[in-house]
Amino acid sequence: MMKLTGTEKVSYGLGAVGKDMVYMLSASYVLYYYQDILGVSALAMGIILMAARVFDAFNDPIMGVVVAKTRTRWGKFRPWLMIGTLTNAVLLYFMFAAPPSLTGTGLVAYAAIAYILWGVTYTMMDIPFWSMIPAFTEGGKERENLTALARSCAGVGSALITVVTIMMVQLLGGGDERLGFKNFALIVAVIFVVCILFTCRTIKEKSTVDVDSPSVGQMFKALLQNDQAMTVVGAIVLINCSLYITSNLLIYFFKYDIAGANWHTTYTLFNTFGGAIQILSMMLVFPLFRRFMNTVQIFYLSLFLAVGGYGILLVLMCLGVHALAALLIPAFFIFLAFGLLTVLTTVFLANTVDYGEIKNNRRDESVIFSMQTFVVKLASGVAALAASICLAVSHISSNTDNVVSQAASGSSVMILRGTMTILPIIGLLIALLLFKKNFILTEKKVEEITQELKRRE
């Protein structure tokens, strides 16, 4: 297998930027758009987002099977990558362009249909995108380096959305958030399509394992028999739940806890700092740590950093500290940790493909990576439901006629603060225990598997 070219690396990274711009816009702002701007019940939105994830439990692995069975002259990944991208971009726009005439039940139905279809088309694109990694890289450093690059670029896409969304919504809507989100979603959709077009034109599968197309039952059996894949996806859902609970509620923390006329500016500055740290952690800190630590050691360190950051944030919240400079201290540890964890979990999952081939005598990259797609979306659904329950119980809501948001009551903000910090800490600690008990794919083990696969060729 030839080494990856610079153009291939850049094009794959660019696709990751566009893909995660779309995902982060949905994961972080769909609840805010429908609940705070359009007035849909927080609990109703939570149920919709969670129901969509239940649907994905069946849809995502089946899509993995479909990708695995695909045989075209363009490969099995690129056709679905392009189809999924085009349809997902259209649905992203319509999801944030709810007709003003819709109210009540009609608006809830629109939100449900748009979000579920968006999730289906995102699956079409996301599974082949990540499944391509084992198909055109060798195990070990090449795969790890490309994964780190792709995840870093995905982090750039996520960070861009986190940093600029509220600012762009204000600018593009002239103060009308509804119009601003509609226009911004259109811009993001176009960028997404352009990025993936470049990826599809450049990346080609360099190797495949020719096996008979499995049945759905065989694929599920192979997946369930891959204990390392199940361990990694379990860790991913716990880690991402923790992150998305925070990202869903962060805007409410700045708007109703800190409050004030300039909450948009403070929120944007906080996210700018956090996004920069997350990108640097993937692009610079991870390679630096790899010089003297293995991936498992970095994983444990990252979990401890995240838990410590949330602990500091909880203390600052309880003390009523609202100074941005103070809040940036826990933000540094949290965003640094999540940047590292994002890279590591994808590396670990890619390695489980080789492990599964050794154990089950078949290469199931599409189904393995369909689980990543599912659990990341599951995490966003669980987090959105938790955030929705928090908003419903705390009675935090917006008076959209009021230009300056007022601080919520003491009991309301205490519920908000606890949900933002205590739940993520619990999730991260469970992930730590799960990983420590079950994960065996150390670097030495991965090298042994790689050598065994080469002997079989």
C-alpha positions as CSV (number, residue, x, y, z in Angstrom):
1,M,0.0,0.0,0.0
2,M,1.4,3.4,-1.0
3,K,1.8,6.1,1.6
4,L,-0.8,8.9,1.7
5,T,0.0,12.0,-0.3
6,G,-0.2,15.5,1.1
7,T,-3.2,16.2,-1.1
8,E,-5.1,13.2,0.2
9,K,-4.5,14.2,3.8
10,V,-5.6,17.8,3.1
11,S,-8.7,16.8,1.2
12,Y,-9.8,14.3,3.9
13,G,-9.2,16.9,6.6
14,L,-11.2,19.4,4.7
15,G,-14.1,17.0,4.5
16,A,-14.0,16.6,8.3
17,V,-14.2,20.4,8.7
18,G,-17.4,20.7,6.7
19,K,-18.9,17.5,8.2
20,D,-18.5,18.6,11.8
21,M,-19.6,22.2,11.1
22,V,-23.0,20.7,10.1
23,Y,-23.1,18.3,13.1
24,M,-22.2,20.9,15.7
25,L,-24.8,23.4,14.4
26,S,-27.4,20.7,14.9
27,A,-26.1,19.2,18.2
28,S,-25.6,22.6,19.9
29,Y,-28.3,24.8,18.6
30,V,-31.4,22.8,17.4
31,L,-32.8,22.7,21.0
32,Y,-32.1,26.5,21.4
33,Y,-33.6,27.3,18.0
34,Y,-36.9,25.5,18.6
35,Q,-37.3,25.9,22.4
36,D,-35.9,29.4,23.0
37,I,-36.6,31.2,19.7
38,L,-39.7,29.4,18.3
39,G,-41.3,28.6,21.7
40,V,-41.6,24.8,21.4
41,S,-41.9,23.1,24.8
42,A,-38.4,22.1,26.1
43,L,-39.8,18.7,27.1
44,A,-41.3,18.1,23.7
45,M,-38.0,18.9,22.0
46,G,-36.2,16.6,24.3
47,I,-38.6,13.7,23.5
48,I,-38.2,14.4,19.7
49,L,-34.4,14.4,19.9
50,M,-34.3,11.2,22.0
51,A,-36.9,9.5,19.8
52,A,-34.7,10.2,16.7
53,R,-31.8,8.4,18.5
54,V,-34.0,5.3,19.1
55,F,-34.8,5.3,15.4
56,D,-31.0,5.5,14.7
57,A,-30.4,2.4,16.8
58,F,-31.9,0.5,13.8
59,N,-31.0,2.8,11.0
60,D,-27.3,3.3,11.6
61,P,-26.1,-0.3,11.7
62,I,-28.3,-1.1,8.7
63,M,-26.7,1.7,6.8
64,G,-23.3,0.2,7.7
65,V,-24.5,-3.0,6.1
66,V,-25.6,-1.2,3.0
67,V,-22.3,0.5,2.6
68,A,-20.4,-2.8,3.1
69,K,-22.5,-4.4,0.4
70,T,-22.0,-1.5,-2.1
71,R,-19.8,-2.3,-5.1
72,T,-19.4,0.5,-7.7
73,R,-16.5,1.7,-9.9
74,W,-16.2,4.7,-7.5
75,G,-15.7,2.3,-4.6
76,K,-18.2,1.5,-1.8
77,F,-17.7,4.7,0.3
78,R,-17.7,7.7,-2.0
79,P,-21.2,7.2,-3.6
80,W,-22.9,7.2,-0.2
81,L,-20.7,10.0,1.0
82,M,-21.8,12.3,-1.8
83,I,-25.5,11.3,-1.7
84,G,-25.6,11.7,2.1
85,T,-23.9,15.1,2.0
86,L,-26.2,16.6,-0.6
87,T,-29.4,15.5,1.1
88,N,-28.2,16.4,4.5
89,A,-27.2,19.9,3.5
90,V,-30.7,20.5,2.1
91,L,-32.3,19.2,5.3
92,L,-30.0,21.2,7.5
93,Y,-31.3,24.4,5.9
94,F,-35.0,23.4,6.2
95,M,-34.4,22.3,9.8
96,F,-33.4,25.9,10.7
97,A,-35.9,27.5,8.3
98,A,-39.2,26.5,10.0
99,P,-42.1,28.4,8.2
100,P,-43.4,31.3,10.3
101,S,-47.0,30.1,9.7
102,L,-46.4,27.0,11.7
103,T,-47.4,27.0,15.4
104,G,-48.3,24.5,18.1
105,T,-48.7,20.9,17.0
106,G,-47.7,21.7,13.4
107,L,-44.4,23.2,14.5
108,V,-43.6,20.2,16.7
109,A,-44.4,17.8,13.8
110,Y,-42.2,19.9,11.5
111,A,-39.3,19.8,14.0
112,A,-39.7,16.0,14.5
113,I,-39.8,15.2,10.8
114,A,-36.9,17.6,9.8
115,Y,-34.7,16.3,12.6
116,I,-35.3,12.6,12.0
117,L,-34.6,13.0,8.3
118,W,-31.6,15.1,9.0
119,G,-30.3,12.2,11.2
120,V,-30.9,9.6,8.5
121,T,-29.0,11.6,5.8
122,Y,-26.2,12.4,8.2
123,T,-25.7,8.6,8.7
124,M,-25.5,8.1,5.0
125,M,-22.5,10.5,4.9
126,D,-20.8,9.9,8.3
127,I,-20.5,6.1,8.2
128,P,-18.6,6.0,4.9
129,F,-16.5,9.0,5.8
130,W,-15.0,7.4,8.9
131,S,-15.1,3.9,7.5
132,M,-12.7,5.0,4.8
133,I,-9.8,5.3,7.2
134,P,-9.0,1.6,7.6
135,A,-9.6,1.1,3.8
136,F,-6.8,3.5,2.7
137,T,-4.3,3.5,5.6
138,E,-2.1,0.9,7.2
139,G,-2.4,0.2,11.0
140,G,-0.1,1.9,13.3
141,K,1.4,5.4,12.9
142,E,-0.1,6.2,9.4
143,R,-3.6,5.5,10.6
144,E,-3.1,7.2,13.9
145,N,-1.6,10.3,12.2
146,L,-4.4,10.5,9.7
147,T,-7.0,10.0,12.4
148,A,-5.4,12.7,14.5
149,L,-5.4,15.1,11.5
150,A,-9.0,14.3,10.6
151,R,-10.2,14.7,14.2
152,S,-8.2,17.9,14.5
153,C,-9.9,19.3,11.3
154,A,-13.3,18.1,12.6
155,G,-12.4,20.0,15.8
156,V,-11.8,23.1,13.7
157,G,-15.2,22.7,12.1
158,S,-16.9,22.2,15.5
159,A,-15.0,25.1,17.0
160,L,-15.9,27.4,14.1
161,I,-19.6,26.8,14.7
162,T,-19.2,27.2,18.5
163,V,-17.3,30.4,18.1
164,V,-19.2,32.2,15.3
165,T,-22.8,31.0,15.4
166,I,-24.4,33.5,17.8
167,M,-22.3,36.4,16.3
168,M,-23.3,35.4,12.7
169,V,-26.9,34.9,13.7
170,Q,-27.1,38.4,15.1
171,L,-25.3,39.8,12.0
172,L,-27.3,37.9,9.3
173,G,-30.6,38.4,11.0
174,G,-30.2,42.0,11.9
175,G,-31.2,41.1,15.5
176,D,-33.8,38.6,14.4
177,E,-32.5,35.3,15.6
178,R,-35.0,33.3,13.6
179,L,-33.9,34.9,10.3
180,G,-30.3,34.8,11.4
181,F,-30.3,31.0,11.9
182,K,-32.0,30.4,8.6
183,N,-29.4,32.4,6.7
184,F,-26.5,30.9,8.6
185,A,-27.7,27.4,8.1
186,L,-27.7,28.0,4.3
187,I,-24.1,29.2,4.4
188,V,-23.0,26.2,6.5
189,A,-24.8,23.8,4.1
190,V,-23.0,25.2,1.1
191,I,-19.6,25.0,2.8
192,F,-20.3,21.4,3.7
193,V,-21.1,20.4,0.1
194,V,-18.0,22.1,-1.2
195,C,-15.7,20.4,1.3
196,I,-17.0,16.9,0.7
197,L,-16.9,17.4,-3.1
198,F,-13.2,18.0,-2.7
199,T,-12.8,14.9,-0.5
200,C,-14.7,12.7,-3.0
201,R,-12.6,13.9,-5.9
202,T,-9.3,13.1,-4.2
203,I,-9.6,10.1,-1.8
204,K,-9.8,6.6,-3.3
205,E,-9.8,3.3,-1.6
206,K,-6.4,1.7,-1.8
207,S,-7.2,-1.7,-0.4
208,T,-10.2,-3.7,0.3
209,V,-10.8,-7.2,1.8
210,D,-12.8,-9.2,-0.6
211,V,-15.3,-11.1,1.3
212,D,-18.9,-12.2,0.6
213,S,-21.4,-9.5,1.5
214,P,-22.8,-10.5,4.9
215,S,-26.4,-10.6,6.0
216,V,-27.7,-8.1,8.5
217,G,-27.7,-10.9,11.1
218,Q,-24.1,-11.8,10.4
219,M,-23.0,-8.2,10.7
220,F,-24.7,-7.7,14.0
221,K,-23.2,-10.9,15.3
222,A,-19.7,-9.9,14.2
223,L,-20.2,-6.5,15.9
224,L,-21.4,-8.0,19.2
225,Q,-18.6,-10.4,19.1
226,N,-16.1,-7.6,18.8
227,D,-15.8,-6.8,22.6
228,Q,-13.2,-4.1,22.0
229,A,-15.5,-2.2,19.6
230,M,-18.3,-2.4,22.1
231,T,-16.0,-1.1,24.9
232,V,-14.9,1.8,22.8
233,V,-18.4,2.8,21.7
234,G,-19.5,2.6,25.3
235,A,-16.8,5.0,26.2
236,I,-17.6,7.3,23.3
237,V,-21.3,7.6,24.3
238,L,-20.5,8.5,27.9
239,I,-17.8,11.0,27.0
240,N,-19.9,12.7,24.3
241,C,-23.0,12.8,26.6
242,S,-20.9,14.7,29.1
243,L,-19.7,17.2,26.4
244,Y,-23.1,17.7,24.8
245,I,-24.9,18.3,28.1
246,T,-22.5,21.2,28.7
247,S,-22.7,22.5,25.1
248,N,-26.5,22.4,25.1
249,L,-26.8,24.3,28.4
250,L,-23.9,26.7,28.0
251,I,-25.8,29.3,26.1
252,Y,-28.5,29.2,28.8
253,F,-25.9,29.7,31.5
254,F,-24.5,32.8,29.8
255,K,-28.0,34.1,28.9
256,Y,-29.9,33.5,32.1
257,D,-27.3,33.0,34.9
258,I,-24.6,35.5,34.0
259,A,-27.2,37.5,31.9
260,G,-26.8,41.1,31.0
261,A,-27.0,43.0,27.7
262,N,-23.6,41.8,26.5
263,W,-24.1,38.1,27.1
264,H,-23.6,37.4,23.4
265,T,-20.1,38.9,23.5
266,T,-19.1,37.0,26.7
267,Y,-20.5,33.7,25.3
268,T,-18.6,34.2,22.0
269,L,-15.3,35.0,23.8
270,F,-15.7,31.9,26.1
271,N,-16.3,29.7,23.0
272,T,-13.5,31.3,21.1
273,F,-11.0,30.4,23.9
274,G,-12.4,26.9,24.3
275,G,-12.4,26.2,20.6
276,A,-8.8,27.4,20.2
277,I,-7.8,25.1,23.1
278,Q,-9.6,22.1,21.7
279,I,-7.9,22.6,18.3
280,L,-4.5,23.1,19.8
281,S,-5.0,20.0,21.9
282,M,-5.6,17.8,18.9
283,M,-3.0,19.4,16.6
284,L,-0.2,20.2,19.0
285,V,-0.7,18.7,22.5
286,F,-1.6,15.2,21.3
287,P,1.6,14.8,19.2
288,L,3.6,16.3,22.1
289,F,2.1,13.8,24.6
290,R,2.7,11.0,22.2
291,R,6.5,11.5,22.5
292,F,6.5,10.2,26.1
293,M,3.1,8.6,26.7
294,N,1.2,5.9,25.0
295,T,-2.4,6.4,23.8
296,V,-4.0,4.6,26.8
297,Q,-2.0,6.8,29.3
298,I,-3.1,9.9,27.4
299,F,-6.7,8.7,27.6
300,Y,-6.7,8.3,31.4
301,L,-4.9,11.6,31.8
302,S,-7.6,13.3,29.6
303,L,-10.4,11.9,31.7
304,F,-8.8,13.2,34.9
305,L,-8.3,16.6,33.3
306,A,-12.0,16.8,32.3
307,V,-13.3,15.7,35.7
308,G,-11.0,18.3,37.4
309,G,-12.1,21.0,35.1
310,Y,-15.8,20.3,35.8
311,G,-15.0,20.2,39.5
312,I,-13.4,23.7,39.3
313,L,-16.3,25.0,37.3
314,L,-18.8,23.7,39.8
315,V,-17.0,25.4,42.7
316,L,-16.8,28.7,40.8
317,M,-20.5,28.5,40.0
318,C,-21.4,27.8,43.6
319,L,-19.3,30.8,44.7
320,G,-21.2,33.0,42.2
321,V,-18.1,33.8,40.2
322,H,-19.1,35.3,36.9
323,A,-15.8,36.8,35.8
324,L,-14.9,35.6,32.3
325,A,-11.2,35.3,33.2
326,A,-12.0,32.9,36.1
327,L,-14.3,30.8,34.0
328,L,-11.6,30.3,31.4
329,I,-9.5,28.3,33.9
330,P,-11.9,25.2,34.0
331,A,-12.6,25.8,30.3
332,F,-8.9,25.2,29.6
333,F,-8.9,21.8,31.2
334,I,-12.3,20.7,29.8
335,F,-11.7,21.7,26.2
336,L,-8.1,20.4,26.3
337,A,-9.3,17.0,27.6
338,F,-12.2,16.7,25.1
339,G,-9.9,17.5,22.2
340,L,-7.6,14.7,23.2
341,L,-10.4,12.3,23.8
342,T,-11.9,13.0,20.4
343,V,-8.7,11.9,18.7
344,L,-8.1,8.9,20.9
345,T,-11.5,7.3,20.7
346,T,-11.4,7.4,16.9
347,V,-7.9,5.8,16.9
348,F,-9.1,3.1,19.3
349,L,-12.2,2.4,17.2
350,A,-10.2,2.2,13.9
351,N,-7.9,-0.4,15.7
352,T,-10.9,-2.5,16.6
353,V,-11.5,-3.1,12.9
354,D,-8.2,-5.0,12.6
355,Y,-9.0,-6.7,15.9
356,G,-12.4,-7.8,14.6
357,E,-10.8,-9.2,11.4
358,I,-8.4,-11.3,13.5
359,K,-11.2,-12.5,15.8
360,N,-14.1,-13.0,13.3
361,N,-12.2,-13.5,10.0
362,R,-14.0,-10.6,8.3
363,R,-13.4,-6.9,8.0
364,D,-16.4,-4.9,9.2
365,E,-15.2,-1.3,9.1
366,S,-18.6,0.1,7.9
367,V,-20.6,-1.6,10.7
368,I,-18.0,-0.7,13.4
369,F,-18.0,2.9,12.3
370,S,-21.8,2.9,12.0
371,M,-21.7,2.4,15.8
372,Q,-19.6,5.5,16.2
373,T,-22.1,7.5,14.1
374,F,-25.0,6.1,16.2
375,V,-23.4,6.6,19.6
376,V,-22.3,10.1,18.9
377,K,-25.9,10.9,17.8
378,L,-27.2,8.9,20.8
379,A,-25.1,11.0,23.1
380,S,-26.5,14.2,21.6
381,G,-30.0,12.9,22.0
382,V,-29.5,11.8,25.6
383,A,-27.8,15.2,26.4
384,A,-30.6,17.1,24.7
385,L,-33.2,15.2,26.8
386,A,-31.2,15.9,30.0
387,A,-30.9,19.5,29.0
388,S,-34.6,19.7,28.2
389,I,-35.6,18.2,31.5
390,C,-33.3,20.7,33.2
391,L,-34.9,23.6,31.4
392,A,-38.4,22.3,32.1
393,V,-37.8,21.7,35.8
394,S,-35.9,24.9,36.4
395,H,-38.5,26.9,34.3
396,I,-35.7,28.7,32.5
397,S,-37.3,30.2,29.4
398,S,-37.0,33.2,27.2
399,N,-39.0,36.4,26.9
400,T,-38.3,36.9,23.2
401,D,-39.7,40.4,23.3
402,N,-37.0,41.4,25.8
403,V,-33.8,42.5,24.3
404,V,-31.8,42.1,27.5
405,S,-32.2,38.7,29.2
406,Q,-32.7,38.9,32.9
407,A,-31.0,36.5,35.4
408,A,-33.1,33.5,36.4
409,S,-34.1,32.8,40.0
410,G,-31.6,31.2,42.4
411,S,-33.2,27.8,42.4
412,S,-33.4,27.7,38.6
413,V,-29.7,28.5,38.1
414,M,-28.6,26.0,40.8
415,I,-30.4,23.3,38.8
416,L,-28.8,24.5,35.6
417,R,-25.3,24.6,37.2
418,G,-25.7,21.1,38.7
419,T,-26.8,19.6,35.4
420,M,-23.9,21.2,33.5
421,T,-21.2,19.9,35.9
422,I,-22.3,17.0,38.1
423,L,-23.8,14.8,35.3
424,P,-20.7,15.1,33.1
425,I,-18.5,14.2,36.0
426,I,-20.6,11.0,36.6
427,G,-20.5,10.1,33.0
428,L,-16.7,10.5,32.7
429,L,-16.0,8.4,35.8
430,I,-18.2,5.6,34.4
431,A,-16.3,5.8,31.1
432,L,-13.0,5.5,33.1
433,L,-14.2,2.4,34.9
434,L,-15.6,0.8,31.7
435,F,-12.4,1.3,29.8
436,K,-10.1,0.2,32.6
437,K,-12.0,-3.0,33.1
438,N,-12.4,-4.1,29.4
439,F,-9.9,-2.4,27.0
440,I,-7.0,-4.6,25.9
441,L,-5.8,-2.9,22.6
442,T,-2.5,-1.5,23.8
443,E,0.0,-0.3,21.3
444,K,1.9,-3.6,21.6
445,K,-1.3,-5.6,21.0
446,V,-2.1,-3.5,17.9
447,E,1.3,-4.0,16.5
448,E,0.9,-7.8,16.9
449,I,-2.4,-7.7,15.1
450,T,-1.0,-5.6,12.3
451,Q,1.9,-8.1,11.8
452,E,-0.6,-11.1,11.8
453,L,-2.8,-9.5,9.2
454,K,0.3,-8.9,7.0
455,R,1.2,-12.6,7.3
456,R,-2.3,-13.5,6.2
457,E,-2.2,-11.4,3.0
